[in-house]
Amino acid sequence: MTSSITPFDFDGTAVRVVTDEGGEPWFVLADLCRILGLVQPGAVARRLADDEKGVRLTHTPGGEQQMLHVNEAGMWTVILRSDSPAAEPVRRWVTHEVLPTIRRTGQYGSAPAQFDLTSMENVALVIEAAQQALARVRVLEAPAAAWESLADAAGDYSLRDAAQILDRDPAIATGQNRLARYLRTVRWLDASGTPYQRYVEQGLLCSRARHYDHPRTGERMLSTQVRVTAKGLGRLHELLGGDAPLDASMRALSVVTA
């Protein structure tokens, strides 16, 4: 099937988006990877579920070509599982500009099609779509409420405990050292493991004084330990592509309350 395609601009880079016959947006995977700084679209595609990607015959300046696209679900998988610092700006661009434009017009640059509500068949389709949307909202309500509860909770977590909580999500595989490397990669921590001030101010990380006895001298020593706040845990769950409700009932042993 051939689809017309329109470029959408992200900081001077074109991201081509197709709106299919059902009104669903499909993003050219190579373009999405380019703005995220991902250099191997093929490797990214292999990590996607079959229903998140597809090859479409698309008009290009060089003629019609088979191009790999991802739908909205696949687009979120690519963005949220990316370690790229560009992931957050891209996420905001998609949610604040791209998707609202598609939902407002039905497709880029086109007026929305007229929908005949005098047809009983069309009315049935509207009712079915509304029921599906309501079911989706109900599915999302519990995870959203759990995240809100967690984000407002007092206390913070060591990297070890934060990693254990995140690792309980089947979509996330992490441990203390891997989580620490990830926090350095996305520049929440500097090379020495100290939180950057902006993430402290956002309430995502904090540092706490910790006393310990020197193993050789027995002298009482003081060090600082980076901690992940409840709000930070929720944000990491999102960035790492978690798809199960964040378990707010989990109580790690070394939670520190203010």
C-alpha positions as CSV (number, residue, x, y, z in Angstrom):
1,M,0.0,0.0,0.0
2,T,1.3,3.4,-0.9
3,S,1.0,6.3,1.6
4,S,1.6,10.0,1.2
5,I,4.0,11.3,3.7
6,T,4.7,14.7,5.3
7,P,7.8,15.8,7.1
8,F,7.5,17.3,10.5
9,D,10.3,19.5,11.8
10,F,12.3,18.8,15.0
11,D,15.0,21.3,15.5
12,G,15.7,21.5,11.8
13,T,15.6,17.7,11.2
14,A,12.7,16.3,9.2
15,V,10.7,13.5,10.8
16,R,8.3,11.9,8.3
17,V,4.9,10.8,9.5
18,V,2.2,8.9,7.7
19,T,-1.4,8.9,8.8
20,D,-3.0,5.7,7.7
21,E,-6.6,5.1,6.5
22,G,-7.7,4.6,10.1
23,G,-6.1,7.9,11.2
24,E,-3.2,6.2,13.1
25,P,0.2,8.0,12.8
26,W,3.2,6.0,11.6
27,F,6.7,7.4,12.1
28,V,9.6,6.7,9.8
29,L,11.9,4.8,12.2
30,A,15.1,6.0,10.6
31,D,14.0,9.6,11.2
32,L,13.0,9.0,14.8
33,C,16.3,7.3,15.5
34,R,18.2,10.2,13.9
35,I,16.7,12.9,16.3
36,L,17.4,10.6,19.2
37,G,21.0,10.0,18.2
38,L,20.5,6.3,17.7
39,V,22.8,5.1,14.9
40,Q,21.4,1.5,14.4
41,P,17.7,1.7,13.4
42,G,17.8,-2.0,12.5
43,A,18.8,-3.0,16.0
44,V,16.1,-0.7,17.4
45,A,13.5,-2.4,15.2
46,R,14.5,-5.9,16.3
47,R,13.6,-4.9,19.9
48,L,10.0,-3.9,18.9
49,A,7.0,-6.1,18.9
50,D,5.6,-7.1,15.6
51,D,2.4,-5.0,16.1
52,E,4.5,-1.9,16.8
53,K,6.3,-1.7,13.4
54,G,5.6,-2.3,9.7
55,V,7.0,-1.7,6.2
56,R,5.0,0.8,4.1
57,L,5.5,1.7,0.4
58,T,6.0,5.5,0.7
59,H,6.4,8.4,-1.7
60,T,9.9,10.0,-1.5
61,P,11.8,12.4,-3.7
62,G,13.6,9.4,-5.2
63,G,10.4,7.6,-6.0
64,E,8.3,5.0,-4.1
65,Q,10.3,3.1,-1.5
66,Q,9.7,0.5,1.1
67,M,10.3,2.2,4.5
68,L,10.2,0.8,8.0
69,H,7.7,2.7,10.2
70,V,6.5,2.5,13.8
71,N,3.1,3.3,15.1
72,E,2.3,5.4,18.2
73,A,3.0,2.4,20.6
74,G,6.3,1.7,18.8
75,M,7.3,5.3,18.9
76,W,6.8,5.4,22.7
77,T,8.8,2.2,23.1
78,V,11.7,3.7,21.1
79,I,11.6,7.0,23.0
80,L,11.1,5.7,26.6
81,R,13.7,3.0,26.3
82,S,16.3,5.4,24.8
83,D,19.2,6.5,27.1
84,S,19.7,9.5,24.8
85,P,19.6,13.0,26.5
86,A,17.4,14.0,23.5
87,A,14.6,11.6,24.6
88,E,12.9,14.1,26.9
89,P,12.8,17.0,24.3
90,V,11.6,14.5,21.7
91,R,8.9,13.2,24.1
92,R,7.7,16.8,24.7
93,W,7.7,17.6,21.0
94,V,5.6,14.5,20.2
95,T,3.1,15.1,23.0
96,H,2.8,18.9,22.6
97,E,3.0,19.3,18.8
98,V,2.9,16.2,16.7
99,L,0.0,14.1,18.2
100,P,-2.2,17.2,19.0
101,T,-1.9,18.2,15.3
102,I,-2.8,14.8,14.1
103,R,-5.8,14.5,16.4
104,R,-7.0,17.9,15.6
105,T,-6.9,17.6,11.8
106,G,-7.0,13.8,11.2
107,Q,-3.7,14.2,9.3
108,Y,-1.1,16.8,8.6
109,G,-2.4,19.7,6.6
110,S,-5.9,18.4,6.0
111,A,-9.3,19.3,7.2
112,P,-11.0,16.6,9.2
113,A,-13.3,14.5,7.2
114,Q,-17.1,14.9,7.7
115,F,-18.6,12.0,9.6
116,D,-22.2,11.1,8.9
117,L,-23.9,10.4,12.2
118,T,-27.3,9.7,10.5
119,S,-25.8,6.3,9.5
120,M,-26.6,3.7,12.2
121,E,-23.4,1.9,11.1
122,N,-21.3,5.0,11.9
123,V,-23.1,5.5,15.2
124,A,-22.2,2.0,16.1
125,L,-18.6,2.6,15.2
126,V,-18.6,5.8,17.4
127,I,-20.1,3.8,20.4
128,E,-17.5,1.0,19.9
129,A,-14.6,3.5,19.8
130,A,-15.9,5.3,22.9
131,Q,-16.2,2.0,24.8
132,Q,-12.6,1.0,23.8
133,A,-11.4,4.5,24.9
134,L,-13.1,4.1,28.3
135,A,-11.7,0.6,28.8
136,R,-8.2,2.0,28.0
137,V,-8.7,4.8,30.6
138,R,-9.7,2.3,33.2
139,V,-6.6,0.2,32.5
140,L,-4.4,3.3,32.9
141,E,-6.2,4.7,36.0
142,A,-4.7,2.3,38.5
143,P,-1.0,2.7,37.4
144,A,-1.5,6.5,37.2
145,A,-3.0,6.6,40.7
146,A,-0.1,4.4,42.0
147,W,2.5,6.7,40.5
148,E,0.8,9.8,41.9
149,S,0.8,8.2,45.4
150,L,4.4,7.2,45.0
151,A,5.5,10.6,43.7
152,D,3.9,12.3,46.8
153,A,5.3,9.8,49.3
154,A,7.9,10.7,51.8
155,G,11.2,8.9,51.9
156,D,13.9,8.0,49.4
157,Y,15.8,4.9,48.2
158,S,19.3,3.8,47.9
159,L,20.4,2.9,44.3
160,R,20.4,-0.8,45.3
161,D,16.8,-0.6,46.5
162,A,15.6,1.6,43.6
163,A,17.1,-0.9,41.1
164,Q,15.4,-3.8,42.9
165,I,12.0,-2.0,42.7
166,L,12.5,-1.1,39.0
167,D,13.7,-4.6,38.2
168,R,10.4,-6.1,39.3
169,D,8.8,-4.7,36.1
170,P,9.1,-7.4,33.4
171,A,10.0,-4.7,30.9
172,I,13.0,-3.4,32.9
173,A,16.2,-5.3,33.6
174,T,18.6,-3.4,35.9
175,G,20.7,-3.7,39.0
176,Q,22.6,-1.3,41.2
177,N,25.6,-0.8,39.0
178,R,23.6,-0.7,35.8
179,L,21.3,1.9,37.2
180,A,24.3,4.0,38.4
181,R,25.7,3.8,34.8
182,Y,22.4,4.8,33.4
183,L,22.1,7.8,35.7
184,R,25.6,8.9,34.5
185,T,24.6,8.4,30.9
186,V,21.5,10.5,31.1
187,R,23.5,13.0,33.2
188,W,21.5,12.8,36.4
189,L,24.9,12.0,38.1
190,D,28.4,13.4,37.3
191,A,31.4,11.1,36.8
192,S,32.0,11.0,40.6
193,G,28.4,9.9,41.3
194,T,27.3,13.2,42.6
195,P,23.7,14.3,41.6
196,Y,23.5,17.4,39.3
197,Q,21.8,20.2,41.2
198,R,19.0,20.6,38.7
199,Y,17.8,17.1,39.5
200,V,18.0,17.7,43.2
201,E,16.0,20.9,42.7
202,Q,13.4,18.9,40.7
203,G,13.0,16.5,43.6
204,L,14.3,13.4,41.7
205,L,17.6,12.8,43.6
206,C,19.1,13.8,46.9
207,S,22.3,13.1,48.9
208,R,22.4,12.0,52.5
209,A,25.2,11.8,55.0
210,R,26.3,8.3,56.0
211,H,28.6,7.3,58.8
212,Y,30.7,4.1,58.7
213,D,33.7,2.6,60.5
214,H,37.0,2.5,58.6
215,P,37.7,-1.2,58.0
216,R,41.4,-0.9,59.0
217,T,41.6,1.9,61.6
218,G,38.1,1.6,63.1
219,E,37.8,5.4,62.8
220,R,34.3,6.8,62.4
221,M,34.1,8.2,58.8
222,L,31.5,10.4,57.0
223,S,30.5,10.0,53.4
224,T,27.5,10.9,51.3
225,Q,25.2,8.5,49.5
226,V,23.1,9.4,46.5
227,R,19.4,8.6,47.0
228,V,16.5,8.3,44.6
229,T,13.3,10.0,45.7
230,A,9.8,8.5,45.2
231,K,9.3,11.1,42.5
232,G,12.6,10.1,40.9
233,L,11.7,6.4,41.0
234,G,8.5,7.1,39.1
235,R,10.4,9.1,36.5
236,L,13.0,6.4,36.0
237,H,10.2,3.8,35.7
238,E,8.9,5.9,32.8
239,L,12.3,6.5,31.1
240,L,13.3,2.8,31.3
241,G,10.1,1.8,29.5
242,G,8.3,0.2,32.4
243,D,4.8,-1.1,31.5
244,A,3.6,-2.6,34.7
245,P,2.1,-0.5,37.6
246,L,5.0,0.8,39.8
247,D,4.6,-1.2,43.0
248,A,4.0,1.5,45.6
249,S,3.4,-1.1,48.2
250,M,7.0,-2.3,48.1
251,R,9.0,-1.3,51.1
252,A,12.8,-1.6,50.6
253,L,14.7,-2.1,53.8
254,S,16.8,1.0,53.6
255,V,14.2,3.6,52.9
256,V,15.0,6.8,54.7
257,T,12.2,9.1,55.8
258,A,12.6,12.8,56.5
